Amino acid sequence: MTRFRRMMLEELQRRNYAPGTIRCHLASVADFACYFHRPPDRLRPEHVREYQAYLFRERKLDASTVTQKLAALRFFFFIQTLRKPWSRGRHALLQTGASPAHRAQPRRGRPAH
């Protein structure tokens, strides 16, 4: 087990993620690394964008599946394991399910920011 995989596993377990979620997150990061034939810690956000396009175009995955895989990558790269900042405004690739017009509207019951 690589150092980064072990770190991610420990962090997921520490946060009490469900066993199925842990398996899915680890598999998603492994699949991402295999696609580029590099360790995931040597890949950048630009690679995530390319990988997302591959998931839609080549593998023809549903938006909810792609969102799940991107959540795993976000967890690995930008939230915990590598402690890199993540800016949703800069990386709109995580907004897979909603149209731009839908995203621009505030949710009911919550004040607009």
A tleap script that builds the chain and sets N, CA, C and O, in Angstrom:
source leaprc.protein.ff14SB
mol = sequence {
  NMET THR ARG PHE ARG ARG MET MET LEU GLU
  GLU LEU GLN ARG ARG ASN TYR ALA PRO GLY
  THR ILE ARG CYS HIE LEU ALA SER VAL ALA
  ASP PHE ALA CYS TYR PHE HIE ARG PRO PRO
  ASP ARG LEU ARG PRO GLU HIE VAL ARG GLU
  TYR GLN ALA TYR LEU PHE ARG GLU ARG LYS
  LEU ASP ALA SER THR VAL THR GLN LYS LEU
  ALA ALA LEU ARG PHE PHE PHE PHE ILE GLN
  THR LEU ARG LYS PRO TRP SER ARG GLY ARG
  HIE ALA LEU LEU GLN THR GLY ALA SER PRO
  ALA HIE ARG ALA GLN PRO ARG ARG GLY ARG
  PRO ALA CHIE
}
set mol.1.N position { 0.851 -1.179 0.000 }
set mol.1.CA position { 0.000 0.000 0.000 }
set mol.1.C position { 0.893 1.236 0.000 }
set mol.1.O position { 1.828 1.349 0.792 }
set mol.2.N position { 0.581 2.163 -0.911 }
set mol.2.CA position { 1.387 3.374 -0.999 }
set mol.2.C position { 1.107 4.283 0.199 }
set mol.2.O position { 0.107 4.133 0.901 }
set mol.3.N position { 2.004 5.209 0.402 }
set mol.3.CA position { 1.875 6.148 1.520 }
set mol.3.C position { 0.591 6.967 1.394 }
set mol.3.O position { -0.113 7.166 2.383 }
set mol.4.N position { 0.279 7.445 0.180 }
set mol.4.CA position { -0.909 8.280 0.004 }
set mol.4.C position { -2.192 7.475 0.153 }
set mol.4.O position { -3.177 7.973 0.696 }
set mol.5.N position { -2.188 6.240 -0.324 }
set mol.5.CA position { -3.368 5.392 -0.151 }
set mol.5.C position { -3.610 5.128 1.331 }
set mol.5.O position { -4.746 5.182 1.803 }
set mol.6.N position { -2.535 4.843 2.059 }
set mol.6.CA position { -2.651 4.606 3.496 }
set mol.6.C position { -3.146 5.855 4.224 }
set mol.6.O position { -3.991 5.767 5.115 }
set mol.7.N position { -2.617 7.016 3.840 }
set mol.7.CA position { -3.060 8.272 4.462 }
set mol.7.C position { -4.544 8.510 4.200 }
set mol.7.O position { -5.284 8.910 5.098 }
set mol.8.N position { -4.971 8.262 2.970 }
set mol.8.CA position { -6.373 8.470 2.628 }
set mol.8.C position { -7.261 7.487 3.381 }
set mol.8.O position { -8.301 7.872 3.915 }
set mol.9.N position { -6.858 6.233 3.426 }
set mol.9.CA position { -7.616 5.213 4.151 }
set mol.9.C position { -7.753 5.589 5.620 }
set mol.9.O position { -8.845 5.507 6.181 }
set mol.10.N position { -6.673 5.992 6.237 }
set mol.10.CA position { -6.711 6.374 7.651 }
set mol.10.C position { -7.633 7.567 7.882 }
set mol.10.O position { -8.383 7.601 8.858 }
set mol.11.N position { -7.573 8.541 6.982 }
set mol.11.CA position { -8.419 9.731 7.140 }
set mol.11.C position { -9.890 9.379 6.946 }
set mol.11.O position { -10.740 9.877 7.684 }
set mol.12.N position { -10.204 8.540 5.977 }
set mol.12.CA position { -11.587 8.115 5.765 }
set mol.12.C position { -12.106 7.331 6.973 }
set mol.12.O position { -13.244 7.527 7.399 }
set mol.13.N position { -11.284 6.455 7.518 }
set mol.13.CA position { -11.683 5.678 8.693 }
set mol.13.C position { -11.837 6.582 9.912 }
set mol.13.O position { -12.770 6.411 10.696 }
set mol.14.N position { -10.936 7.533 10.076 }
set mol.14.CA position { -11.005 8.459 11.203 }
set mol.14.C position { -12.295 9.264 11.175 }
set mol.14.O position { -12.853 9.597 12.219 }
set mol.15.N position { -12.760 9.571 9.976 }
set mol.15.CA position { -14.000 10.339 9.819 }
set mol.15.C position { -15.233 9.440 9.799 }
set mol.15.O position { -16.349 9.910 9.578 }
set mol.16.N position { -15.026 8.153 10.028 }
set mol.16.CA position { -16.108 7.171 10.140 }
set mol.16.C position { -16.938 7.043 8.865 }
set mol.16.O position { -18.161 6.915 8.923 }
set mol.17.N position { -16.264 7.080 7.709 }
set mol.17.CA position { -16.949 6.847 6.447 }
set mol.17.C position { -17.390 5.384 6.388 }
set mol.17.O position { -16.746 4.514 6.975 }
set mol.18.N position { -18.474 5.119 5.689 }
set mol.18.CA position { -18.984 3.758 5.528 }
set mol.18.C position { -17.987 2.925 4.725 }
set mol.18.O position { -17.298 3.462 3.858 }
set mol.19.N position { -17.898 1.620 5.001 }
set mol.19.CA position { -16.964 0.757 4.260 }
set mol.19.C position { -17.140 0.830 2.742 }
set mol.19.O position { -16.154 0.810 2.005 }
set mol.20.N position { -18.380 0.915 2.272 }
set mol.20.CA position { -18.615 1.027 0.833 }
set mol.20.C position { -18.079 2.321 0.255 }
set mol.20.O position { -17.540 2.333 -0.852 }
set mol.21.N position { -18.222 3.404 0.992 }
set mol.21.CA position { -17.702 4.699 0.552 }
set mol.21.C position { -16.182 4.670 0.518 }
set mol.21.O position { -15.566 5.211 -0.401 }
set mol.22.N position { -15.582 4.043 1.512 }
set mol.22.CA position { -14.121 3.933 1.549 }
set mol.22.C position { -13.630 3.163 0.333 }
set mol.22.O position { -12.693 3.595 -0.339 }
set mol.23.N position { -14.255 2.028 0.047 }
set mol.23.CA position { -13.855 1.229 -1.120 }
set mol.23.C position { -14.001 2.037 -2.405 }
set mol.23.O position { -13.119 2.020 -3.263 }
set mol.24.N position { -15.117 2.742 -2.528 }
set mol.24.CA position { -15.384 3.539 -3.722 }
set mol.24.C position { -14.356 4.668 -3.883 }
set mol.24.O position { -13.842 4.889 -4.979 }
set mol.25.N position { -14.064 5.370 -2.802 }
set mol.25.CA position { -13.085 6.461 -2.866 }
set mol.25.C position { -11.705 5.940 -3.247 }
set mol.25.O position { -11.040 6.514 -4.109 }
set mol.26.N position { -11.276 4.867 -2.615 }
set mol.26.CA position { -9.953 4.315 -2.925 }
set mol.26.C position { -9.885 3.828 -4.371 }
set mol.26.O position { -8.886 4.045 -5.057 }
set mol.27.N position { -10.945 3.171 -4.829 }
set mol.27.CA position { -10.981 2.681 -6.210 }
set mol.27.C position { -10.985 3.840 -7.204 }
set mol.27.O position { -10.352 3.759 -8.257 }
set mol.28.N position { -11.688 4.909 -6.876 }
set mol.28.CA position { -11.746 6.068 -7.770 }
set mol.28.C position { -10.377 6.708 -7.938 }
set mol.28.O position { -9.995 7.070 -9.051 }
set mol.29.N position { -9.639 6.852 -6.855 }
set mol.29.CA position { -8.300 7.437 -6.930 }
set mol.29.C position { -7.357 6.500 -7.692 }
set mol.29.O position { -6.533 6.960 -8.483 }
set mol.30.N position { -7.473 5.201 -7.458 }
set mol.30.CA position { -6.638 4.229 -8.172 }
set mol.30.C position { -6.936 4.259 -9.670 }
set mol.30.O position { -6.013 4.202 -10.484 }
set mol.31.N position { -8.205 4.348 -10.040 }
set mol.31.CA position { -8.592 4.404 -11.452 }
set mol.31.C position { -8.051 5.668 -12.113 }
set mol.31.O position { -7.581 5.627 -13.251 }
set mol.32.N position { -8.117 6.778 -11.406 }
set mol.32.CA position { -7.588 8.052 -11.891 }
set mol.32.C position { -6.089 7.929 -12.169 }
set mol.32.O position { -5.616 8.351 -13.224 }
set mol.33.N position { -5.348 7.356 -11.229 }
set mol.33.CA position { -3.903 7.193 -11.392 }
set mol.33.C position { -3.585 6.247 -12.552 }
set mol.33.O position { -2.650 6.489 -13.316 }
set mol.34.N position { -4.361 5.176 -12.679 }
set mol.34.CA position { -4.134 4.220 -13.771 }
set mol.34.C position { -4.378 4.858 -15.132 }
set mol.34.O position { -3.667 4.567 -16.094 }
set mol.35.N position { -5.371 5.719 -15.214 }
set mol.35.CA position { -5.682 6.379 -16.478 }
set mol.35.C position { -4.476 7.166 -16.991 }
set mol.35.O position { -4.205 7.178 -18.192 }
set mol.36.N position { -3.756 7.820 -16.087 }
set mol.36.CA position { -2.600 8.639 -16.471 }
set mol.36.C position { -1.268 7.904 -16.318 }
set mol.36.O position { -0.220 8.450 -16.664 }
set mol.37.N position { -1.296 6.685 -15.809 }
set mol.37.CA position { -0.070 5.897 -15.600 }
set mol.37.C position { 0.937 6.638 -14.720 }
set mol.37.O position { 2.142 6.614 -14.970 }
set mol.38.N position { 0.413 7.295 -13.687 }
set mol.38.CA position { 1.249 8.037 -12.732 }
set mol.38.C position { 0.649 7.913 -11.349 }
set mol.38.O position { -0.546 7.652 -11.210 }
set mol.39.N position { 1.472 8.100 -10.312 }
set mol.39.CA position { 0.905 8.151 -8.954 }
set mol.39.C position { -0.016 9.369 -8.843 }
set mol.39.O position { 0.267 10.402 -9.451 }
set mol.40.N position { -1.104 9.274 -8.086 }
set mol.40.CA position { -2.052 10.387 -8.027 }
set mol.40.C position { -1.464 11.671 -7.455 }
set mol.40.O position { -1.930 12.760 -7.791 }
set mol.41.N position { -0.463 11.569 -6.607 }
set mol.41.CA position { 0.124 12.776 -6.034 }
set mol.41.C position { 0.956 13.554 -7.056 }
set mol.41.O position { 1.381 14.676 -6.778 }
set mol.42.N position { 1.192 12.974 -8.230 }
set mol.42.CA position { 1.947 13.663 -9.276 }
set mol.42.C position { 1.026 14.264 -10.330 }
set mol.42.O position { 1.490 14.746 -11.364 }
set mol.43.N position { -0.269 14.234 -10.072 }
set mol.43.CA position { -1.247 14.773 -11.008 }
set mol.43.C position { -1.820 16.078 -10.471 }
set mol.43.O position { -1.781 16.342 -9.269 }
set mol.44.N position { -2.349 16.886 -11.379 }
set mol.44.CA position { -2.817 18.233 -11.028 }
set mol.44.C position { -4.292 18.413 -11.393 }
set mol.44.O position { -4.877 17.536 -12.028 }
set mol.45.N position { -4.900 19.537 -11.001 }
set mol.45.CA position { -6.311 19.784 -11.341 }
set mol.45.C position { -6.609 19.695 -12.837 }
set mol.45.O position { -7.706 19.294 -13.228 }
set mol.46.N position { -5.645 20.064 -13.669 }
set mol.46.CA position { -5.850 19.958 -15.112 }
set mol.46.C position { -6.074 18.499 -15.514 }
set mol.46.O position { -6.826 18.218 -16.448 }
set mol.47.N position { -5.428 17.582 -14.815 }
set mol.47.CA position { -5.632 16.165 -15.080 }
set mol.47.C position { -7.039 15.734 -14.674 }
set mol.47.O position { -7.653 14.893 -15.331 }
set mol.48.N position { -7.539 16.311 -13.596 }
set mol.48.CA position { -8.893 15.976 -13.136 }
set mol.48.C position { -9.901 16.384 -14.198 }
set mol.48.O position { -10.844 15.644 -14.482 }
set mol.49.N position { -9.710 17.533 -14.774 }
set mol.49.CA position { -10.610 18.023 -15.824 }
set mol.49.C position { -10.584 17.071 -17.032 }
set mol.49.O position { -11.633 16.730 -17.579 }
set mol.50.N position { -9.409 16.656 -17.431 }
set mol.50.CA position { -9.277 15.721 -18.557 }
set mol.50.C position { -9.913 14.371 -18.210 }
set mol.50.O position { -10.595 13.765 -19.036 }
set mol.51.N position { -9.685 13.917 -16.992 }
set mol.51.CA position { -10.259 12.648 -16.541 }
set mol.51.C position { -11.784 12.711 -16.510 }
set mol.51.O position { -12.455 11.748 -16.880 }
set mol.52.N position { -12.327 13.833 -16.073 }
set mol.52.CA position { -13.775 14.012 -16.057 }
set mol.52.C position { -14.335 13.896 -17.473 }
set mol.52.O position { -15.346 13.227 -17.686 }
set mol.53.N position { -13.693 14.535 -18.428 }
set mol.53.CA position { -14.145 14.449 -19.819 }
set mol.53.C position { -14.091 13.000 -20.302 }
set mol.53.O position { -15.003 12.544 -20.991 }
set mol.54.N position { -13.042 12.284 -19.951 }
set mol.54.CA position { -12.922 10.869 -20.313 }
set mol.54.C position { -14.072 10.045 -19.731 }
set mol.54.O position { -14.641 9.199 -20.421 }
set mol.55.N position { -14.411 10.289 -18.471 }
set mol.55.CA position { -15.491 9.531 -17.839 }
set mol.55.C position { -16.819 9.732 -18.563 }
set mol.55.O position { -17.595 8.790 -18.725 }
set mol.56.N position { -17.072 10.956 -18.991 }
set mol.56.CA position { -18.312 11.231 -19.724 }
set mol.56.C position { -18.243 10.719 -21.166 }
set mol.56.O position { -19.150 10.031 -21.633 }
set mol.57.N position { -17.176 11.057 -21.851 }
set mol.57.CA position { -17.076 10.793 -23.286 }
set mol.57.C position { -16.810 9.324 -23.605 }
set mol.57.O position { -17.519 8.726 -24.415 }
set mol.58.N position { -15.795 8.743 -22.976 }
set mol.58.CA position { -15.381 7.384 -23.313 }
set mol.58.C position { -16.129 6.321 -22.521 }
set mol.58.O position { -16.602 5.332 -23.080 }
set mol.59.N position { -16.230 6.537 -21.220 }
set mol.59.CA position { -16.883 5.523 -20.383 }
set mol.59.C position { -18.389 5.719 -20.307 }
set mol.59.O position { -19.117 4.834 -19.858 }
set mol.60.N position { -18.855 6.895 -20.754 }
set mol.60.CA position { -20.290 7.193 -20.811 }
set mol.60.C position { -20.982 6.988 -19.460 }
set mol.60.O position { -22.066 6.411 -19.378 }
set mol.61.N position { -20.324 7.474 -18.407 }
set mol.61.CA position { -20.880 7.340 -17.067 }
set mol.61.C position { -21.938 8.410 -16.812 }
set mol.61.O position { -21.898 9.493 -17.395 }
set mol.62.N position { -22.863 8.096 -15.951 }
set mol.62.CA position { -23.906 9.014 -15.522 }
set mol.62.C position { -23.287 10.153 -14.708 }
set mol.62.O position { -22.256 9.967 -14.060 }
set mol.63.N position { -23.906 11.313 -14.742 }
set mol.63.CA position { -23.387 12.481 -14.014 }
set mol.63.C position { -23.225 12.198 -12.528 }
set mol.63.O position { -22.262 12.666 -11.920 }
set mol.64.N position { -24.141 11.443 -11.926 }
set mol.64.CA position { -24.033 11.170 -10.487 }
set mol.64.C position { -22.811 10.283 -10.192 }
set mol.64.O position { -22.175 10.439 -9.150 }
set mol.65.N position { -22.490 9.377 -11.082 }
set mol.65.CA position { -21.310 8.527 -10.902 }
set mol.65.C position { -20.039 9.356 -11.029 }
set mol.65.O position { -19.104 9.193 -10.245 }
set mol.66.N position { -20.006 10.242 -12.012 }
set mol.66.CA position { -18.840 11.115 -12.195 }
set mol.66.C position { -18.680 12.028 -10.989 }
set mol.66.O position { -17.561 12.244 -10.524 }
set mol.67.N position { -19.765 12.560 -10.482 }
set mol.67.CA position { -19.710 13.417 -9.295 }
set mol.67.C position { -19.132 12.656 -8.114 }
set mol.67.O position { -18.330 13.202 -7.357 }
set mol.68.N position { -19.528 11.406 -7.949 }
set mol.68.CA position { -19.008 10.572 -6.860 }
set mol.68.C position { -17.501 10.371 -7.009 }
set mol.68.O position { -16.763 10.469 -6.029 }
set mol.69.N position { -17.045 10.093 -8.219 }
set mol.69.CA position { -15.611 9.899 -8.451 }
set mol.69.C position { -14.838 11.195 -8.205 }
set mol.69.O position { -13.737 11.172 -7.654 }
set mol.70.N position { -15.417 12.314 -8.612 }
set mol.70.CA position { -14.747 13.596 -8.390 }
set mol.70.C position { -14.710 13.960 -6.910 }
set mol.70.O position { -13.763 14.599 -6.451 }
set mol.71.N position { -15.724 13.563 -6.167 }
set mol.71.CA position { -15.707 13.795 -4.721 }
set mol.71.C position { -14.554 13.046 -4.079 }
set mol.71.O position { -13.903 13.562 -3.170 }
set mol.72.N position { -14.301 11.843 -4.541 }
set mol.72.CA position { -13.169 11.065 -4.021 }
set mol.72.C position { -11.848 11.749 -4.345 }
set mol.72.O position { -10.952 11.809 -3.503 }
set mol.73.N position { -11.728 12.261 -5.560 }
set mol.73.CA position { -10.497 12.959 -5.943 }
set mol.73.C position { -10.340 14.251 -5.160 }
set mol.73.O position { -9.236 14.600 -4.741 }
set mol.74.N position { -11.440 14.956 -4.963 }
set mol.74.CA position { -11.392 16.192 -4.168 }
set mol.74.C position { -10.933 15.879 -2.751 }
set mol.74.O position { -10.105 16.597 -2.190 }
set mol.75.N position { -11.467 14.817 -2.177 }
set mol.75.CA position { -11.057 14.420 -0.831 }
set mol.75.C position { -9.569 14.107 -0.813 }
set mol.75.O position { -8.842 14.589 0.056 }
set mol.76.N position { -9.114 13.308 -1.762 }
set mol.76.CA position { -7.708 12.909 -1.789 }
set mol.76.C position { -6.779 14.094 -1.988 }
set mol.76.O position { -5.844 14.289 -1.211 }
set mol.77.N position { -7.024 14.879 -3.011 }
set mol.77.CA position { -6.087 15.936 -3.378 }
set mol.77.C position { -6.213 17.201 -2.561 }
set mol.77.O position { -5.214 17.736 -2.079 }
set mol.78.N position { -7.416 17.679 -2.403 }
set mol.78.CA position { -7.564 19.063 -2.005 }
set mol.78.C position { -8.133 19.306 -0.625 }
set mol.78.O position { -7.990 20.412 -0.106 }
set mol.79.N position { -8.754 18.353 -0.022 }
set mol.79.CA position { -9.367 18.614 1.273 }
set mol.79.C position { -8.496 18.113 2.404 }
set mol.79.O position { -8.182 18.873 3.321 }
set mol.80.N position { -8.096 16.849 2.362 }
set mol.80.CA position { -7.394 16.293 3.507 }
set mol.80.C position { -5.988 15.806 3.195 }
set mol.80.O position { -5.019 16.325 3.749 }
set mol.81.N position { -5.863 14.840 2.337 }
set mol.81.CA position { -4.619 14.093 2.224 }
set mol.81.C position { -3.419 14.954 1.884 }
set mol.81.O position { -2.382 14.854 2.540 }
set mol.82.N position { -3.539 15.791 0.881 }
set mol.82.CA position { -2.397 16.622 0.483 }
set mol.82.C position { -2.496 18.052 0.993 }
set mol.82.O position { -1.572 18.845 0.813 }
set mol.83.N position { -3.625 18.382 1.636 }
set mol.83.CA position { -3.832 19.703 2.244 }
set mol.83.C position { -3.676 20.847 1.250 }
set mol.83.O position { -3.157 21.909 1.594 }
set mol.84.N position { -4.127 20.628 0.013 }
set mol.84.CA position { -4.107 21.697 -0.982 }
set mol.84.C position { -5.454 22.399 -0.958 }
set mol.84.O position { -6.479 21.756 -0.731 }
set mol.85.N position { -5.472 23.705 -1.187 }
set mol.85.CA position { -6.760 24.409 -1.192 }
set mol.85.C position { -7.579 24.034 -2.413 }
set mol.85.O position { -7.029 23.737 -3.474 }
set mol.86.N position { -8.880 24.049 -2.261 }
set mol.86.CA position { -9.790 23.755 -3.358 }
set mol.86.C position { -10.737 24.925 -3.509 }
set mol.86.O position { -11.406 25.314 -2.552 }
set mol.87.N position { -10.798 25.482 -4.687 }
set mol.87.CA position { -11.695 26.590 -4.960 }
set mol.87.C position { -12.735 26.136 -5.962 }
set mol.87.O position { -12.413 25.857 -7.117 }
set mol.88.N position { -13.984 26.060 -5.522 }
set mol.88.CA position { -15.039 25.629 -6.440 }
set mol.88.C position { -15.214 26.616 -7.581 }
set mol.88.O position { -15.547 26.215 -8.696 }
set mol.89.N position { -14.997 27.901 -7.323 }
set mol.89.CA position { -15.135 28.870 -8.400 }
set mol.89.C position { -14.102 28.655 -9.479 }
set mol.89.O position { -14.392 28.830 -10.663 }
set mol.90.N position { -12.909 28.283 -9.091 }
set mol.90.CA position { -11.831 28.068 -10.034 }
set mol.90.C position { -11.971 26.739 -10.752 }
set mol.90.O position { -11.565 26.607 -11.906 }
set mol.91.N position { -12.542 25.756 -10.076 }
set mol.91.CA position { -12.665 24.414 -10.633 }
set mol.91.C position { -14.140 24.056 -10.751 }
set mol.91.O position { -14.675 23.321 -9.920 }
set mol.92.N position { -14.785 24.568 -11.768 }
set mol.92.CA position { -16.213 24.325 -11.953 }
set mol.92.C position { -16.500 22.896 -12.363 }
set mol.92.O position { -17.663 22.532 -12.536 }
set mol.93.N position { -15.477 22.080 -12.521 }
set mol.93.CA position { -15.664 20.709 -12.957 }
set mol.93.C position { -16.470 19.887 -11.976 }
set mol.93.O position { -16.970 18.826 -12.348 }
set mol.94.N position { -16.618 20.325 -10.752 }
set mol.94.CA position { -17.388 19.550 -9.790 }
set mol.94.C position { -18.880 19.763 -9.944 }
set mol.94.O position { -19.668 19.017 -9.363 }
set mol.95.N position { -19.276 20.739 -10.694 }
set mol.95.CA position { -20.683 21.036 -10.862 }
set mol.95.C position { -21.184 20.335 -12.107 }
set mol.95.O position { -21.376 20.971 -13.143 }
set mol.96.N position { -21.399 19.032 -12.017 }
set mol.96.CA position { -21.730 18.239 -13.193 }
set mol.96.C position { -23.213 18.144 -13.461 }
set mol.96.O position { -23.611 18.015 -14.618 }
set mol.97.N position { -24.052 18.204 -12.435 }
set mol.97.CA position { -25.445 17.873 -12.612 }
set mol.97.C position { -26.357 19.019 -12.994 }
set mol.97.O position { -27.402 18.781 -13.601 }
set mol.98.N position { -26.014 20.229 -12.671 }
set mol.98.CA position { -26.938 21.342 -12.865 }
set mol.98.C position { -26.490 22.213 -14.028 }
set mol.98.O position { -25.298 22.333 -14.313 }
set mol.99.N position { -27.452 22.811 -14.685 }
set mol.99.CA position { -27.143 23.745 -15.766 }
set mol.99.C position { -26.621 25.044 -15.154 }
set mol.99.O position { -26.868 25.305 -13.977 }
set mol.100.N position { -25.901 25.865 -15.930 }
set mol.100.CA position { -25.411 27.144 -15.381 }
set mol.100.C position { -26.532 28.024 -14.842 }
set mol.100.O position { -26.350 28.698 -13.828 }
set mol.101.N position { -27.675 28.030 -15.495 }
set mol.101.CA position { -28.783 28.852 -15.017 }
set mol.101.C position { -29.295 28.353 -13.677 }
set mol.101.O position { -29.651 29.152 -12.811 }
set mol.102.N position { -29.335 27.042 -13.500 }
set mol.102.CA position { -29.793 26.464 -12.237 }
set mol.102.C position { -28.828 26.807 -11.103 }
set mol.102.O position { -29.260 27.114 -9.992 }
set mol.103.N position { -27.536 26.755 -11.379 }
set mol.103.CA position { -26.546 27.046 -10.339 }
set mol.103.C position { -26.588 28.498 -9.913 }
set mol.103.O position { -26.239 28.817 -8.776 }
set mol.104.N position { -27.006 29.386 -10.801 }
set mol.104.CA position { -26.992 30.811 -10.486 }
set mol.104.C position { -28.117 31.214 -9.541 }
set mol.104.O position { -28.047 32.279 -8.926 }
set mol.105.N position { -29.146 30.393 -9.412 }
set mol.105.CA position { -30.280 30.744 -8.575 }
set mol.105.C position { -30.056 30.281 -7.146 }
set mol.105.O position { -29.624 29.149 -6.931 }
set mol.106.N position { -30.344 31.139 -6.151 }
set mol.106.CA position { -30.192 30.729 -4.749 }
set mol.106.C position { -31.247 29.695 -4.379 }
set mol.106.O position { -32.324 29.657 -4.974 }
set mol.107.N position { -30.938 28.869 -3.410 }
set mol.107.CA position { -31.885 27.877 -2.917 }
set mol.107.C position { -32.958 28.549 -2.088 }
set mol.107.O position { -32.724 29.596 -1.485 }
set mol.108.N position { -34.119 27.953 -2.058 }
set mol.108.CA position { -35.208 28.488 -1.231 }
set mol.108.C position { -34.862 28.366 0.237 }
set mol.108.O position { -34.253 27.387 0.669 }
set mol.109.N position { -35.254 29.362 0.988 }
set mol.109.CA position { -35.069 29.314 2.432 }
set mol.109.C position { -33.675 29.676 2.889 }
set mol.109.O position { -33.411 29.729 4.090 }
set mol.110.N position { -32.774 29.927 1.949 }
set mol.110.CA position { -31.415 30.309 2.317 }
set mol.110.C position { -31.107 31.668 1.693 }
set mol.110.O position { -31.464 31.910 0.540 }
set mol.111.N position { -30.469 32.531 2.418 }
set mol.111.CA position { -30.146 33.846 1.862 }
set mol.111.C position { -29.095 33.714 0.760 }
set mol.111.O position { -28.210 32.862 0.842 }
set mol.112.N position { -29.192 34.546 -0.254 }
set mol.112.CA position { -28.197 34.560 -1.317 }
set mol.112.C position { -26.920 35.184 -0.782 }
set mol.112.O position { -26.957 36.088 0.053 }
set mol.113.N position { -25.800 34.695 -1.268 }
set mol.113.CA position { -24.498 35.202 -0.800 }
set mol.113.C position { -24.026 36.323 -1.655 }
set mol.113.O position { -22.952 36.873 -1.414 }
savepdb mol mol.pdb
quit
